[in-house]
Amino acid sequence: MNKKEFIAKIDQKMGQILKDDLKILSKIKKFVIKSGGKRVRPVIHYYFTEMLGYKGKNWQDIGAVGELIHAASLLHDDVIDDSERRRGQPTLHALYNNKTAILAGDYLLGCAFDHLRTLGQNNEFFGIFTSVVRMLSAGELLQMQWQSNLKIPEKVYDRIIFCKTASLFGAMVASSAVLCGLDAQTADKYRQFGETMGRIFQIRDDYLDYFTPPSVTGKPAFQDFERGIVTRPVILMQKKLGSSDKITLKKIWSSDDMRKSEEGKVVLKTLLLKSGIQNKMEAEIEEGIHSLMHFVRQHDVSPIREKILENLNELMIPKS
């Protein structure tokens, strides 16, 4: 099954899970499915169920539930961040209003958990995914507390990305193990793999925002800077800057106009390159991916194992 066929199956299952007995719910359903994306989380869930020998079809249900939880978090995030566009398209709150977007996110979560109830092993799945929703909320609250604050500790940043990104990745891989009937201790090892993958996924995204041109990423650069969100490149950079450069950084960071201007972006880019943290982050990402590959290679050789390794390799930062 190629990725196009896979995405079609996940989209179809999401459509079945989302009820649309109201006109507005029908519009929300179409919006969420059409918004799409690469469906990275359901893909990794499916790959692990395949590698672990699962023969049933509930991977579609778990994959769709995970994607609905992810979609709900994006709807809420767009309201909190007042984002007008995502993936080049208008956000739901921009098309309608904040109330509709918030309630739509809540509705997605309700449908996702209602569907979990219909599956076997639902107590285990409920525990896995309710924990994720709790983490998503905690992570967003923590990020709001440190919004635009250059003094954010590295540990706080790590906690934010664990809550907002890594926890759901962990849940998707752990649920693969549960679906395959593995014991709790073993499932926890798969959860840790997923959390590590989620962390690397987010750090890589932070890296791309500053060091990779839009022609490669397909997204505008310096988005985090414009929004005043302090991510790993800026945290690491500050450890390398002298007092004069730190004053310059504080000056451009504290001004909304400077963060949105080309001048401000040039200054920040200069400071980032001067700090030399680009190579440090590339090495960190590469090391993390190799640790993930090591875990996968402990499984028997199979086409699906090689597919997972291939997908992990695609996360590597291209050498310039």
C-alpha positions as CSV (number, residue, x, y, z in Angstrom):
1,M,0.0,0.0,0.0
2,N,1.5,3.3,-1.1
3,K,1.2,6.5,1.0
4,K,-1.6,7.9,-1.2
5,E,-3.7,4.8,-0.6
6,F,-2.9,4.9,3.1
7,I,-3.9,8.5,3.5
8,A,-7.2,7.8,1.6
9,K,-7.9,5.0,4.1
10,I,-7.2,7.2,7.1
11,D,-9.3,10.1,5.6
12,Q,-12.2,7.6,5.0
13,K,-12.0,6.4,8.6
14,M,-11.9,9.9,10.0
15,G,-15.0,10.7,7.9
16,Q,-16.8,7.6,9.4
17,I,-15.9,8.7,13.0
18,L,-17.0,12.3,12.6
19,K,-20.8,12.5,12.6
20,D,-22.3,15.4,10.6
21,D,-26.0,15.6,11.6
22,L,-25.7,19.4,11.7
23,K,-24.9,21.6,8.7
24,I,-22.0,23.2,10.5
25,L,-20.6,19.8,11.5
26,S,-20.7,18.7,7.9
27,K,-18.6,21.8,7.0
28,I,-16.2,21.1,9.8
29,K,-15.8,17.5,8.8
30,K,-14.9,18.5,5.2
31,F,-12.5,21.1,6.5
32,V,-10.6,18.8,8.8
33,I,-10.3,16.0,6.2
34,K,-9.4,18.4,3.4
35,S,-6.8,20.1,5.6
36,G,-4.8,16.8,5.3
37,G,-1.1,16.9,5.9
38,K,1.3,14.0,5.6
39,R,-0.5,11.9,8.3
40,V,2.9,11.2,9.9
41,R,1.4,9.9,13.2
42,P,-1.0,7.3,11.7
43,V,1.8,6.3,9.3
44,I,4.2,5.4,12.0
45,H,1.4,3.6,13.9
46,Y,0.6,1.5,10.9
47,Y,4.2,0.7,10.2
48,F,4.8,-0.6,13.7
49,T,1.7,-2.7,13.7
50,E,2.9,-4.3,10.5
51,M,6.4,-4.9,11.8
52,L,5.0,-6.4,14.9
53,G,2.8,-8.8,12.9
54,Y,-0.7,-7.4,13.5
55,K,-3.2,-8.8,11.0
56,G,-6.4,-6.9,11.9
57,K,-7.8,-3.6,10.7
58,N,-8.1,-1.6,13.9
59,W,-4.9,0.2,13.0
60,Q,-7.1,2.4,10.8
61,D,-9.3,3.3,13.8
62,I,-6.3,4.1,16.1
63,G,-4.6,6.0,13.3
64,A,-7.7,8.1,12.7
65,V,-8.3,8.7,16.4
66,G,-4.7,10.0,16.8
67,E,-5.1,12.2,13.7
68,L,-8.4,13.6,15.1
69,I,-6.7,14.5,18.4
70,H,-3.9,16.1,16.5
71,A,-6.3,18.1,14.3
72,A,-8.3,19.2,17.4
73,S,-5.0,20.6,18.9
74,L,-4.3,22.5,15.7
75,L,-7.8,24.1,15.7
76,H,-7.2,25.2,19.3
77,D,-3.7,26.4,18.7
78,D,-4.7,28.5,15.7
79,V,-7.2,30.4,17.9
80,I,-4.6,30.9,20.7
81,D,-2.0,32.1,18.3
82,D,-4.5,34.0,16.2
83,S,-3.1,32.3,13.1
84,E,-4.9,33.2,9.9
85,R,-3.4,30.5,7.7
86,R,-2.1,26.9,8.1
87,R,-0.4,24.9,5.2
88,G,-1.2,27.8,3.0
89,Q,-5.0,27.7,3.6
90,P,-7.2,29.8,5.8
91,T,-7.7,28.4,9.3
92,L,-11.1,27.5,10.6
93,H,-11.3,30.4,13.0
94,A,-10.4,32.8,10.1
95,L,-13.2,31.3,8.0
96,Y,-15.8,31.3,10.8
97,N,-14.9,32.6,14.3
98,N,-13.1,31.6,17.5
99,K,-16.1,30.0,19.1
100,T,-16.7,27.8,16.2
101,A,-13.1,26.7,16.0
102,I,-12.9,25.9,19.8
103,L,-16.1,24.0,19.7
104,A,-15.0,22.2,16.6
105,G,-11.8,21.0,18.3
106,D,-13.8,19.8,21.3
107,Y,-16.2,18.0,19.0
108,L,-13.3,16.2,17.3
109,L,-12.0,15.1,20.7
110,G,-15.5,13.9,21.6
111,C,-15.9,11.8,18.4
112,A,-12.4,10.4,18.8
113,F,-12.9,9.1,22.4
114,D,-16.4,7.9,21.6
115,H,-15.0,5.8,18.8
116,L,-12.3,4.4,21.1
117,R,-15.1,3.0,23.3
118,T,-16.1,0.7,20.4
119,L,-12.7,-0.9,20.1
120,G,-11.3,-3.9,22.1
121,Q,-8.7,-3.1,24.7
122,N,-10.5,0.2,25.1
123,N,-9.3,0.8,28.7
124,E,-5.7,0.7,27.6
125,F,-6.3,2.9,24.6
126,F,-8.3,5.4,26.8
127,G,-5.4,5.6,29.2
128,I,-2.9,6.2,26.4
129,F,-4.9,8.9,24.7
130,T,-6.5,10.8,27.6
131,S,-2.9,11.3,28.9
132,V,-2.1,12.9,25.5
133,V,-5.0,15.4,25.7
134,R,-3.9,16.3,29.2
135,M,-0.3,16.8,28.0
136,L,-1.4,18.9,25.0
137,S,-3.3,21.3,27.2
138,A,-0.4,21.5,29.8
139,G,2.1,22.2,27.0
140,E,0.1,25.0,25.5
141,L,-0.4,26.6,28.9
142,L,3.3,26.4,29.6
143,Q,4.2,27.8,26.2
144,M,1.8,30.7,26.9
145,Q,3.5,31.4,30.2
146,W,6.9,31.8,28.5
147,Q,5.6,33.4,25.3
148,S,8.3,35.7,23.9
149,N,10.5,35.3,27.0
150,L,14.1,34.8,25.9
151,K,15.0,33.6,29.4
152,I,13.0,30.3,29.0
153,P,15.1,27.5,30.5
154,E,16.0,24.6,28.2
155,K,14.2,22.2,30.5
156,V,11.0,24.2,30.1
157,Y,11.3,24.1,26.3
158,D,11.9,20.3,26.5
159,R,8.8,20.0,28.6
160,I,6.7,22.0,26.1
161,I,7.8,19.9,23.1
162,F,7.2,16.7,25.1
163,C,3.7,17.8,25.9
164,K,2.8,19.3,22.5
165,T,4.5,16.9,20.1
166,A,6.3,13.9,21.6
167,S,3.5,12.7,23.8
168,L,1.2,12.0,20.8
169,F,4.0,10.3,18.8
170,G,4.6,8.1,21.9
171,A,0.9,7.3,22.1
172,M,0.8,6.2,18.5
173,V,3.7,3.8,18.8
174,A,2.7,2.5,22.2
175,S,-0.8,1.8,20.9
176,S,0.8,-0.3,18.1
177,A,2.3,-2.5,20.7
178,V,-1.0,-2.7,22.7
179,L,-2.9,-3.6,19.5
180,C,-0.4,-6.4,18.9
181,G,-0.9,-7.8,22.4
182,L,2.5,-6.9,23.9
183,D,2.8,-6.6,27.7
184,A,2.8,-3.2,29.4
185,Q,6.6,-3.1,30.0
186,T,7.3,-3.8,26.3
187,A,4.7,-1.3,25.1
188,D,6.4,1.3,27.3
189,K,9.7,0.8,25.3
190,Y,7.7,1.5,22.1
191,R,6.2,4.6,23.7
192,Q,9.7,5.9,24.5
193,F,10.7,5.3,20.9
194,G,7.7,7.4,19.7
195,E,8.4,10.1,22.2
196,T,12.1,10.3,21.0
197,M,10.9,10.5,17.4
198,G,8.4,13.2,18.3
199,R,11.2,15.2,20.0
200,I,13.5,14.9,17.0
201,F,10.6,15.7,14.7
202,Q,10.0,19.0,16.6
203,I,13.6,20.0,16.9
204,R,14.1,19.3,13.2
205,D,11.1,21.6,12.5
206,D,12.7,24.3,14.7
207,Y,15.9,23.9,12.7
208,L,14.2,24.1,9.3
209,D,12.4,27.3,10.3
210,Y,15.7,29.2,10.6
211,F,18.2,27.3,8.4
212,T,16.3,26.0,5.4
213,P,14.9,28.1,2.6
214,P,11.1,28.2,1.9
215,S,11.8,26.7,-1.5
216,V,12.8,23.4,0.3
217,T,10.3,23.4,3.2
218,G,7.4,24.8,1.3
219,K,6.7,27.2,4.3
220,P,7.7,30.7,5.1
221,A,10.9,31.0,7.1
222,F,11.3,32.6,10.5
223,Q,7.6,31.9,11.5
224,D,8.6,31.3,15.1
225,F,10.5,34.6,15.3
226,E,7.6,36.5,13.9
227,R,5.3,35.0,16.6
228,G,7.9,35.5,19.3
229,I,8.1,31.8,20.1
230,V,11.5,30.9,21.5
231,T,12.6,27.5,20.1
232,R,15.8,25.4,20.4
233,P,18.0,27.4,17.9
234,V,17.5,30.6,19.9
235,I,18.0,28.9,23.3
236,L,21.2,27.3,22.2
237,M,22.4,30.5,20.4
238,Q,22.1,32.6,23.6
239,K,24.7,30.4,25.3
240,K,27.2,31.4,22.6
241,L,26.6,35.1,22.3
242,G,28.6,37.8,24.0
243,S,26.9,40.6,26.1
244,S,26.7,43.0,23.2
245,D,25.0,40.5,20.9
246,K,22.6,39.5,23.6
247,I,21.5,43.2,23.9
248,T,21.0,43.2,20.1
249,L,18.9,40.0,20.3
250,K,16.8,41.4,23.2
251,K,16.2,44.6,21.2
252,I,14.9,42.9,18.0
253,W,13.0,40.3,20.0
254,S,11.0,42.8,22.1
255,S,9.7,44.6,19.1
256,D,6.8,43.2,17.1
257,D,7.7,45.4,14.2
258,M,11.3,44.2,14.1
259,R,10.3,40.5,14.3
260,K,8.1,41.0,11.3
261,S,10.6,43.1,9.3
262,E,13.3,41.9,6.9
263,E,15.8,43.9,8.9
264,G,15.0,42.0,12.1
265,K,15.3,38.7,10.3
266,V,18.7,39.6,8.8
267,V,20.0,40.5,12.2
268,L,18.7,37.3,13.8
269,K,20.1,35.2,10.9
270,T,23.5,36.9,11.4
271,L,23.5,36.1,15.2
272,L,22.5,32.5,14.5
273,L,25.3,31.9,12.0
274,K,27.7,33.7,14.3
275,S,26.9,31.4,17.2
276,G,27.7,28.3,15.1
277,I,24.7,26.3,16.5
278,Q,23.5,25.2,13.1
279,N,26.1,22.4,13.0
280,K,25.4,21.5,16.6
281,M,21.7,21.1,15.8
282,E,22.4,19.0,12.7
283,A,24.6,16.7,14.8
284,E,21.9,16.4,17.5
285,I,19.2,15.5,15.0
286,E,21.5,13.0,13.2
287,E,22.4,11.4,16.5
288,G,18.8,11.1,17.6
289,I,17.8,9.5,14.3
290,H,20.6,7.0,14.5
291,S,19.3,6.0,18.0
292,L,15.8,5.5,16.5
293,M,17.3,3.4,13.7
294,H,19.2,1.3,16.2
295,F,15.9,0.4,18.0
296,V,14.2,-0.5,14.7
297,R,17.1,-2.7,13.6
298,Q,16.6,-4.9,16.7
299,H,13.6,-6.3,14.9
300,D,13.7,-9.1,12.3
301,V,14.6,-8.1,8.8
302,S,11.5,-7.4,6.7
303,P,10.3,-5.1,4.0
304,I,8.3,-3.0,6.5
305,R,11.3,-2.7,8.8
306,E,13.3,-1.3,5.9
307,K,10.4,1.1,5.2
308,I,10.6,2.5,8.7
309,L,14.3,2.9,8.4
310,E,13.8,4.7,5.0
311,N,11.3,7.1,6.6
312,L,13.6,7.8,9.5
313,N,16.4,8.5,7.0
314,E,14.2,11.1,5.3
315,L,14.3,13.1,8.5
316,M,18.0,13.6,8.2
317,I,19.1,17.2,7.4
318,P,20.3,17.4,3.8
319,K,24.1,18.1,3.7
320,S,24.7,21.4,1.9
